[in-house]
Amino acid sequence: MSVVRWSRSPWLRGGVGLALVVGTVLALWWRGPDWGAVWDAFDVVTWRWVVLAMFINFLSIVARSAAWKLTLDQALPEPHPRNSHVFSAFCVGLLGNAVLPARAGELARVAVLRRRLPDHGEGTSATLVGTVFAHRLFDLPAIALLVLYVLLTAKIPGWAITSLVIFGLVGAALLAVAMLSARRLDHRMPSLEDAGTVRRVVAMARQGLSVLRAPLPAAAAIVCQTLGWVLQLFAVWTVMKAFGLGVPLPAAGVVLLLMNVATVFPLWPGNVGLMQAAVALPLRNYGVPYATGFAYGLVLQAVEMSVGVGLGLLALAREGISFAMLRRMEEDEKSSENAVEEVRDLVEELDHETAPEAAREGAAVPR
C-alpha cells in the first residue's frame, strides 16, 4: 500500500512529467531539424487557411461526438443523455488526451458524463467505458478506407507501410474481440444479481457494446465517425495549403494516418516532436524539406490541440468543474470500478463461466 500511495504522489508525478518535458526538449534540440529553417518556414504561412482548418476540425469533433451519442443510446436505458451533455463530455475527453499521458481523456469523459446520468446502479461507469471502446472501434472502417486510398494513390516510404500494417492488424484484433463480446451479450442482467462484483462490472462493460448488435444505429455511427475522419483529412490538407506545399490530397492521407500512429501510444502529452517527425519524413517524398515539414507538423498539431483544448476548457466551465476536480473524478472512476482493466480483460471473463467470488458465495453462474 505504501508503494501505491508513493506512486500517486503529486511530487512524483510532477517530477516524471518534468523529466519527460526536459528530455523531449533536449532530444529535439540535439537531433531535431535546423531550427532556423523551421522558423523561416512560418514566413510563408497564409493564416486564413489555418483558421479554416480549425473550423473544419470543429465540424469533425461534432460528427464524432454524434457517433458516440448513437452508441450511448443503445447501451443505456432511458432517459438517454442529452446531445449537449455528450458533446461536453467528449470535448473534456479531448482536453484530457491533449494534456495528460496514457489516454486519460477517455476515462475523463466517462467521469463527466456519469455526473449527468441517473443512478443505474453499480457498473454504470463500466458501461460507459464499453461505449467508449465501441466508439473507438467505429474508427476502423474509416481507417481501412483511408489506408486503401493512400496505398493506391500516395508515395509511402517503406517504414511507413510497416507501421500501417501493424496499425491495421491491431485494429482488426480489437474489432474481432468486440464482435465476439457483442455476439455473446446476455441481456438478462437480473440473473447476475447474485454474482460477484467483478462479473457484474464485466457484464455492464459488455452492455456498452450493445450498438454492435443494432445494425441501423451501428451503421449511422460508422457514417458519423467516417465523416469525422473525412473532415479531419481536409483539415490536414487545408494546413498544407496554408504552407503552400503544393502536394496532392493523398499526401494529406499519409500524414493523417502517420499522425495517428505516432500518437496511439502517448509517451508524453501530445507526443510533441515524435508527431512532427512522423509528419515531416513522408513529406520528403513529395519534395518538402524536412524543416518545412516539421514546421507544418507543429502548426497541424496546434490546430488539432487548440480546438480540442479550447472546447474542453469551455466544457469544463459549463460543467462547473475545475481541472483539479476532473483529475480527482478520473481517479475515483479508476479506483471505484477499475473499469479500464475490466474492459481489457473482457475476453478472459467471457470465457471463464465461474467467478471465484461467486463460487465462495455459493451462487450459480448462468450460461
Buried (B, 14 or more C-beta within 10 A) or exposed (E): EEEEEEEEEEEEEEEEBEEBEEEBEEEBEEEBBEEEBBEEBBEEBEEEBBEBBBEBBBBBBBBBBBBBBBBBBBBBEEEBBEEEBBBBBBBBBBBBBBBBBEBBBBBBBBBBBBEBBEEEEEBBBBBBBBBBBBBBBBBBBBBBBBBEBBBEBBBBBEEBEEBBEEBBEEBEEBBEBBBBBBEEBEEEEEEBEBBBBBBBBBBBBBBBBBBBBBEEBBEBBBBBBBBBBBBBBBBBBBBBBBBEBEBBBBBBBBBBBBBBBBBEEBBBBBBBBBBBBBBBBBBBBBEBBBBBBBBBBBBBBBBBBBBBBBBBBBBBEBBEBEBEEBBEBBBEBBEEBBBBEBBBBBEEBBEEEEBEEBEEEEBEBEE
